[in-house]
Amino acid sequence: MGALLVILFIVFVAIGVPISFALGVVSFTGIMSMPTIPNTVVFTKMFNGMNSFTLLAVPLFILAANLMNEGDITDRLVACSNALVGRFRGGLAYSNVLVSMVFGGISGSSQADTAGIGSILIPAMIDTGYDEGTAVGVTAASSTLGSIIPPSITMVVYAGIANCSTSALFMSGLFPGILLGLSQMAVVKTYSKKKNFPKMDPVPAKDVAKLVLDSLPALLSPVILIGGIVTGFFTPTEASAVCCVYALLIGLFFYRSLKFNMLPKILIETMKLSSLSLFALATANALGELLSYYQLNMIVQSFFVSIPGGRTVFLIVVVLFFLFIGTFMDAVPAMILFCPIILPSAAALNISPIILGLIIIVTLALGLVTPPYGLCLLIASSIAKISIEDAFKGTLPYFLSSLAVLAVMILFPDIWLQIPAFLFPALFA
C-alpha cells in the first residue's frame, strides 16, 4: 500500500494538483485503507496541527511584510541601500542583496522579499543596463535570506515540529545568513568586472545621512525584534505581533504612506497567502500521522546508524534529499512531513536539533530558486517577464555560492551553535 500511495502522490504532483490537496488526498486514502484507524483521524490531525500558538507567527509575519510593502517602507530601504553602495560598480546588485538582508530581518518571508524588493529593483536594474538574467538572479537568490536571517517563518514552524527553542534557532541563523549575503556579494563583485555592470553617481554625504535618517524607523525593526527575543521581553510569536503593530504605526503616522482604506486589501492578501501555507501544513500533519503508522522514523534511524561516515554523511544525505524535495514542495509541508522521520536519527548521531533545523532551513531556502516549483524564482521571472530557464541561468552563480556556504556548515556544524549557546546558556547546559 505504501508504494501505491507514493505513486499516487507523484501522479498528482506531475499533473499539477496543488501540493496541499495532493497531501490531503494521499493521507485520507492511506488511512481509509487501514480498518483499525477511523477516517476522522485525518481531520483531527489537520485541526490539531493548526491549534498552535507558535504558528500564529506565520500570518503575522506575512502581514508585517505586506504592511511594509504597501506602506512604501520597502522603497525607503531600497533608496537607503542605493545611497550607501550604489556608487560601486554593480551597485544596484549590491543594494539588492543588502536590502534583502535587512528586509529578511523584519518580515521572515522570502516570497514577500522577492515580491516587494523585486518589483522595485528588477525594473530599475534592467533600465540601468543589467541583463534580465542578472536582475532576476540576484533578486531571487538574495530573497532566500528572508528564511534564514531571524526572524523566519520556516524557523518558527521547525521549532514547533522539533520542540526546540525558537529563539535559539533564530540566533543560530544570524551568522550563516550574513555569510550567505556576503558570498552573494562576492559573486556580484566577480561578475561586475566580467559583465561591466553599471554604477550609479555618488550620493553626497549630506543626502546619504538624510536617507539613513529617513529609513531609521524601518532599520530599527530588526533591532527591536531580535533584542526583545534575546532579552526574553517577548516570545517569537509575540515578536511577530509587535512587528505588525510597529510596521502599521510607522506606515500610518511616521511616513504617512499607509492609509486606513488600504488595510482591508492588505488583510485580504495576508489571509490568501497565509491560507496557502497553513492548509499545506494541516494536510502535511495528516500525512505525517499516516507515515508514523509505517514506522518510517525507525527504519531511517536504523539505516543511518549502520552506515559509516557518522554525522557528516548523515547531513550530506539530508541536504541532498531536501534539495530534491525543494524542487517541487514548499518548505513548510516538507518539514512537517520529513523532519519527524529524521529527527530520531539526528539524535542517535548526537546532532543538535538546532543544527539540523538550520541546515534543513538553508537547504529548503535554496529550493525557492530551483525550478520547477521555486516560488522566489517564479515571482522574480514573472516580474521581468522572462522564462524560468533564463531566470535560473541568471540565478545559478548565486545558488552555487550559497551551496558553498552550506558545505562549510555541514563540515563545521558546531560553530553555528556558538551564538545561541552564549545567549541562552541554560538551553545548552
C-alpha positions as CSV (number, residue, x, y, z in Angstrom):
1,M,0.0,0.0,0.0
2,G,2.9,2.4,0.8
3,A,4.2,2.1,-2.8
4,L,0.8,2.9,-4.2
5,L,0.5,6.0,-2.0
6,V,3.9,7.2,-3.2
7,I,2.8,6.6,-6.9
8,L,-0.4,8.4,-6.2
9,F,1.4,11.4,-4.8
10,I,3.8,11.6,-7.7
11,V,1.0,11.4,-10.2
12,F,-0.9,14.2,-8.5
13,V,2.2,16.5,-8.5
14,A,3.0,15.6,-12.1
15,I,-0.4,16.6,-13.3
16,G,-0.3,19.9,-11.4
17,V,-2.5,19.2,-8.4
18,P,-1.6,21.7,-5.6
19,I,0.7,20.1,-3.0
20,S,-1.7,20.7,-0.2
21,F,-4.5,18.9,-1.9
22,A,-2.2,16.0,-3.0
23,L,-1.0,15.6,0.6
24,G,-4.6,15.6,1.9
25,V,-5.9,13.0,-0.7
26,V,-2.9,10.7,-0.1
27,S,-3.3,10.8,3.7
28,F,-7.0,10.3,3.6
29,T,-6.6,7.4,1.1
30,G,-3.9,5.8,3.2
31,I,-5.9,6.0,6.5
32,M,-9.0,4.7,4.8
33,S,-7.0,1.6,3.8
34,M,-6.4,0.8,7.5
35,P,-9.6,-0.7,9.0
36,T,-8.4,-0.2,12.6
37,I,-8.0,3.6,12.2
38,P,-11.1,5.8,12.0
39,N,-11.2,8.2,9.0
40,T,-11.8,11.1,11.3
41,V,-8.1,10.9,12.3
42,V,-7.3,12.9,9.2
43,F,-9.4,15.8,10.2
44,T,-8.4,15.6,13.8
45,K,-4.7,15.8,12.9
46,M,-5.4,18.7,10.5
47,F,-7.2,20.7,13.2
48,N,-4.6,19.8,15.9
49,G,-1.8,20.8,13.6
50,M,-3.2,24.3,13.4
51,N,-4.0,24.6,17.1
52,S,-0.7,26.1,18.0
53,F,0.3,29.5,19.5
54,T,3.6,29.3,17.7
55,L,2.1,29.0,14.3
56,L,0.2,32.3,14.8
57,A,3.5,33.9,13.9
58,V,3.1,32.7,10.3
59,P,0.2,35.0,9.2
60,L,1.5,37.8,11.5
61,F,4.9,38.0,9.8
62,I,3.2,37.8,6.4
63,L,1.0,40.7,7.5
64,A,4.1,42.7,8.6
65,A,5.7,42.2,5.2
66,N,2.6,43.3,3.4
67,L,2.3,46.4,5.6
68,M,5.9,47.3,4.7
69,N,5.4,46.7,1.0
70,E,2.1,48.7,0.8
71,G,3.4,51.4,3.1
72,D,6.4,52.2,0.9
73,I,8.8,51.2,3.7
74,T,10.5,48.8,1.3
75,D,11.1,51.7,-1.1
76,R,12.9,53.7,1.6
77,L,15.1,50.7,2.5
78,V,16.0,50.4,-1.2
79,A,16.8,54.1,-1.5
80,C,19.0,53.9,1.6
81,S,20.9,50.9,0.3
82,N,21.4,52.5,-3.1
83,A,22.8,55.6,-1.5
84,L,25.3,53.5,0.5
85,V,26.6,51.1,-2.1
86,G,25.3,52.4,-5.5
87,R,28.5,54.3,-6.2
88,F,30.4,51.0,-6.7
89,R,30.3,49.0,-10.0
90,G,27.4,46.7,-9.7
91,G,25.9,49.0,-7.0
92,L,22.3,48.1,-7.7
93,A,23.1,44.4,-7.3
94,Y,24.9,45.0,-4.1
95,S,22.0,47.1,-2.9
96,N,19.6,44.2,-3.8
97,V,21.5,41.8,-1.5
98,L,21.9,44.4,1.3
99,V,18.2,45.3,1.4
100,S,17.2,41.7,1.3
101,M,19.4,41.1,4.4
102,V,17.6,44.0,6.2
103,F,14.1,43.1,4.9
104,G,14.7,39.5,6.0
105,G,15.4,40.7,9.5
106,I,11.9,42.2,9.6
107,S,9.4,40.1,7.6
108,G,10.7,36.5,7.9
109,S,9.3,35.7,4.4
110,S,11.4,35.1,1.3
111,Q,8.4,35.3,-1.0
112,A,7.4,38.7,0.4
113,D,11.0,39.8,-0.1
114,T,11.0,38.8,-3.8
115,A,7.7,40.5,-4.5
116,G,8.4,43.7,-2.6
117,I,12.0,44.3,-3.5
118,G,11.9,42.7,-6.9
119,S,9.1,44.9,-8.1
120,I,11.3,47.9,-7.4
121,L,14.8,46.7,-8.2
122,I,14.3,44.3,-11.1
123,P,12.9,47.0,-13.4
124,A,15.5,49.5,-12.1
125,M,18.4,47.1,-12.8
126,I,17.2,46.4,-16.3
127,D,16.6,50.1,-17.1
128,T,20.2,50.9,-16.0
129,G,21.9,48.3,-18.2
130,Y,21.9,45.0,-16.3
131,D,20.8,41.9,-18.3
132,E,17.5,40.4,-17.3
133,G,19.1,37.2,-16.0
134,T,21.3,39.0,-13.6
135,A,18.5,41.3,-12.3
136,V,16.2,38.2,-11.7
137,G,19.1,36.0,-10.4
138,V,20.4,38.3,-7.7
139,T,16.9,39.2,-6.6
140,A,15.7,35.6,-6.3
141,A,18.8,34.4,-4.7
142,S,19.2,37.2,-2.1
143,S,15.5,36.9,-1.2
144,T,16.2,33.4,0.3
145,L,17.9,35.2,3.1
146,G,14.4,36.0,4.5
147,S,14.1,32.4,5.5
148,I,17.5,32.3,7.3
149,I,18.2,35.7,8.9
150,P,16.0,36.0,12.0
151,P,13.0,36.2,12.3
152,S,12.0,33.4,10.0
153,I,8.6,31.8,9.4
154,T,10.2,28.5,8.5
155,M,12.2,28.5,11.7
156,V,9.0,29.1,13.7
157,V,7.5,26.0,12.0
158,Y,10.5,23.8,12.5
159,A,10.8,24.8,16.2
160,G,7.3,23.6,16.7
161,I,8.0,20.3,14.9
162,A,11.3,19.6,16.7
163,N,10.1,21.0,20.1
164,C,13.2,23.2,20.3
165,S,13.8,26.8,21.3
166,T,12.6,29.2,18.5
167,S,14.9,32.0,20.0
168,A,18.0,29.7,19.9
169,L,17.1,28.7,16.3
170,F,16.7,32.3,15.3
171,M,20.1,33.2,16.7
172,S,21.8,30.2,15.0
173,G,20.7,31.7,11.6
174,L,22.2,35.1,12.2
175,F,25.8,34.5,11.2
176,P,25.1,32.0,8.4
177,G,22.6,34.4,6.9
178,I,25.2,37.2,6.9
179,L,27.7,34.8,5.4
180,L,25.3,33.8,2.6
181,G,24.7,37.5,1.9
182,L,28.5,38.2,1.7
183,S,29.0,35.2,-0.6
184,Q,26.4,36.6,-3.0
185,M,28.1,40.0,-2.9
186,A,31.3,38.3,-3.8
187,V,29.6,36.9,-6.9
188,V,28.4,40.4,-7.8
189,K,31.9,41.7,-7.5
190,T,33.3,38.9,-9.7
191,Y,30.6,39.5,-12.4
192,S,30.7,43.3,-12.2
193,K,34.1,43.2,-13.9
194,K,33.2,40.5,-16.4
195,K,29.9,42.0,-17.5
196,N,30.8,45.6,-16.8
197,F,27.9,46.3,-14.5
198,P,26.9,49.9,-14.3
199,K,27.4,52.1,-11.3
200,M,25.4,55.0,-10.0
201,D,26.5,58.5,-9.4
202,P,27.9,59.0,-5.9
203,V,25.3,60.5,-3.5
204,P,26.6,63.4,-1.4
205,A,27.3,62.6,2.3
206,K,24.6,65.0,3.4
207,D,22.0,63.2,1.3
208,V,23.2,59.8,2.5
209,A,22.8,60.9,6.1
210,K,19.3,62.2,5.3
211,L,18.2,58.9,3.6
212,V,19.6,56.8,6.5
213,L,17.8,59.0,9.0
214,D,14.6,58.7,6.9
215,S,15.0,54.9,6.9
216,L,15.9,54.7,10.6
217,P,12.5,53.6,11.9
218,A,12.5,50.7,9.4
219,L,16.1,49.8,10.1
220,L,15.4,49.7,13.8
221,S,12.8,47.0,13.3
222,P,15.2,44.0,13.4
223,V,17.0,45.5,16.4
224,I,13.7,45.8,18.3
225,L,12.6,42.3,17.3
226,I,15.8,40.4,17.9
227,G,16.6,42.5,21.1
228,G,13.2,41.7,22.5
229,I,13.5,38.0,21.8
230,V,17.1,37.7,23.1
231,T,16.2,39.5,26.3
232,G,13.1,37.4,26.8
233,F,10.9,40.5,26.7
234,F,8.6,38.7,24.3
235,T,8.4,35.4,22.5
236,P,8.9,35.0,18.8
237,T,5.1,34.8,18.2
238,E,4.7,38.0,20.3
239,A,7.5,39.5,18.2
240,S,5.5,38.9,15.1
241,A,2.6,40.8,16.6
242,V,5.0,43.6,17.7
243,C,6.4,43.7,14.1
244,C,2.9,44.2,12.7
245,V,2.0,46.9,15.1
246,Y,5.3,48.7,14.5
247,A,5.0,48.5,10.7
248,L,1.4,49.8,10.9
249,L,2.3,52.7,13.2
250,I,5.3,53.9,11.2
251,G,3.4,53.5,7.9
252,L,0.4,55.4,9.2
253,F,1.9,58.1,11.4
254,F,5.6,58.5,10.6
255,Y,5.9,58.0,6.8
256,R,2.1,58.6,6.3
257,S,2.3,56.4,3.2
258,L,-0.2,53.9,4.6
259,K,-3.9,54.8,4.6
260,F,-6.7,53.3,6.7
261,N,-8.6,52.5,3.5
262,M,-5.7,50.3,2.3
263,L,-6.0,48.0,5.3
264,P,-8.8,45.8,4.1
265,K,-6.9,44.9,0.9
266,I,-3.7,44.2,2.9
267,L,-5.6,41.9,5.3
268,I,-7.3,40.0,2.4
269,E,-3.9,39.5,0.7
270,T,-2.5,38.3,4.0
271,M,-5.3,35.8,4.5
272,K,-4.8,34.5,1.0
273,L,-1.1,34.0,1.4
274,S,-1.4,32.5,4.9
275,S,-4.1,30.1,3.9
276,L,-1.8,28.5,1.2
277,S,1.0,27.8,3.8
278,L,-1.3,26.8,6.6
279,F,-3.6,24.5,4.6
280,A,-0.5,22.7,3.3
281,L,0.8,22.5,6.8
282,A,-2.6,21.0,8.0
283,T,-2.6,18.3,5.3
284,A,1.1,17.5,5.9
285,N,0.2,16.9,9.5
286,A,-2.4,14.3,8.5
287,L,0.1,12.6,6.2
288,G,2.7,12.7,8.9
289,E,0.3,10.7,11.1
290,L,0.0,8.1,8.4
291,L,3.8,7.8,8.0
292,S,4.1,7.2,11.7
293,Y,2.0,4.1,11.4
294,Y,4.5,2.8,8.9
295,Q,7.3,3.5,11.4
296,L,9.5,5.2,8.8
297,N,11.4,7.0,11.5
298,M,12.7,3.7,13.0
299,I,13.6,2.4,9.6
300,V,15.5,5.6,8.7
301,Q,17.3,5.6,12.1
302,S,18.5,2.0,11.8
303,F,19.8,2.8,8.3
304,F,21.9,5.9,9.3
305,V,23.2,4.3,12.5
306,S,24.5,1.3,10.5
307,I,26.3,3.2,7.7
308,P,29.8,4.6,8.1
309,G,30.6,8.3,8.0
310,G,28.7,9.4,11.0
311,R,27.3,13.0,11.3
312,T,28.9,14.3,8.1
313,V,27.4,11.6,5.8
314,F,24.1,12.0,7.5
315,L,24.0,15.8,7.0
316,I,25.1,15.4,3.3
317,V,22.3,12.9,2.7
318,V,19.8,15.2,4.4
319,V,20.9,18.2,2.3
320,L,20.7,16.2,-1.0
321,F,17.3,14.9,0.0
322,F,15.8,18.3,0.9
323,L,17.4,19.9,-2.2
324,F,15.4,17.4,-4.3
325,I,12.2,17.8,-2.2
326,G,12.6,21.6,-2.5
327,T,12.3,21.5,-6.3
328,F,8.6,20.6,-6.1
329,M,7.4,21.2,-2.5
330,D,7.3,24.3,-0.2
331,A,9.4,24.4,2.9
332,V,6.6,24.1,5.5
333,P,4.9,20.9,4.3
334,A,8.3,19.4,3.5
335,M,9.5,19.9,7.1
336,I,6.3,18.7,8.6
337,L,6.4,15.5,6.5
338,F,10.0,14.6,6.8
339,C,11.6,16.2,9.9
340,P,9.8,13.9,12.4
341,I,11.3,11.0,10.4
342,I,14.9,12.1,10.5
343,L,15.0,13.8,14.0
344,P,15.5,10.4,15.8
345,S,18.4,9.6,13.5
346,A,20.0,13.0,14.3
347,A,19.6,12.4,18.0
348,A,21.2,9.0,17.7
349,L,24.2,10.6,16.0
350,N,24.4,13.3,18.6
351,I,23.4,16.1,16.2
352,S,21.6,19.1,17.9
353,P,18.1,19.7,16.6
354,I,19.1,23.4,16.3
355,I,21.9,22.5,13.9
356,L,19.7,20.0,11.9
357,G,17.0,22.6,11.6
358,L,19.4,25.3,10.5
359,I,20.8,23.1,7.7
360,I,17.4,22.0,6.6
361,I,16.1,25.5,6.5
362,V,19.0,26.8,4.5
363,T,18.6,23.9,2.1
364,L,14.9,24.4,1.6
365,A,15.5,28.2,1.2
366,L,17.7,27.3,-1.8
367,G,14.8,25.2,-3.1
368,L,12.9,28.5,-3.5
369,V,15.2,29.3,-6.5
370,T,15.2,25.9,-8.2
371,P,12.8,25.0,-10.9
372,P,10.1,23.9,-11.5
373,Y,8.5,24.9,-8.1
374,G,10.9,27.6,-6.8
375,L,8.5,30.3,-5.7
376,C,11.0,33.1,-5.5
377,L,12.3,32.2,-8.9
378,L,8.8,32.2,-10.3
379,I,7.9,35.5,-8.8
380,A,11.1,37.2,-10.0
381,S,10.9,35.8,-13.5
382,S,7.3,36.9,-13.8
383,I,8.3,40.5,-12.8
384,A,11.0,40.5,-15.5
385,K,8.8,38.6,-17.9
386,I,11.4,36.0,-18.8
387,S,11.3,32.3,-19.0
388,I,12.0,30.2,-15.9
389,E,15.0,28.6,-17.7
390,D,16.6,32.0,-18.3
391,A,15.8,33.1,-14.8
392,F,17.6,30.0,-13.4
393,K,20.7,30.6,-15.5
394,G,21.0,34.1,-14.0
395,T,20.4,32.7,-10.5
396,L,22.9,29.8,-10.8
397,P,26.1,31.6,-9.8
398,Y,24.4,32.9,-6.6
399,F,22.9,29.5,-6.0
400,L,26.3,27.9,-6.2
401,S,27.9,30.4,-3.8
402,S,25.1,29.6,-1.3
403,L,25.8,25.9,-1.8
404,A,29.5,26.5,-0.9
405,V,28.4,28.2,2.4
406,L,26.1,25.2,3.0
407,A,29.0,22.8,2.5
408,V,31.0,24.7,5.2
409,M,28.0,24.5,7.5
410,I,28.0,20.7,7.1
411,L,31.7,20.3,7.7
412,F,31.8,22.5,10.8
413,P,28.3,22.2,12.3
414,D,29.1,23.1,15.9
415,I,30.3,26.6,15.0
416,W,26.8,27.8,14.4
417,L,25.8,27.0,17.9
418,Q,28.2,29.4,19.5
419,I,25.9,32.5,19.4
420,P,22.7,30.7,20.8
421,A,24.9,28.9,23.4
422,F,26.3,32.3,24.5
423,L,22.9,34.0,24.6
424,F,20.9,31.0,26.1
425,P,23.4,29.0,28.2
426,A,20.6,27.2,30.1
427,L,19.5,25.5,26.9
428,F,22.9,24.0,26.3
429,A,24.0,23.2,29.8
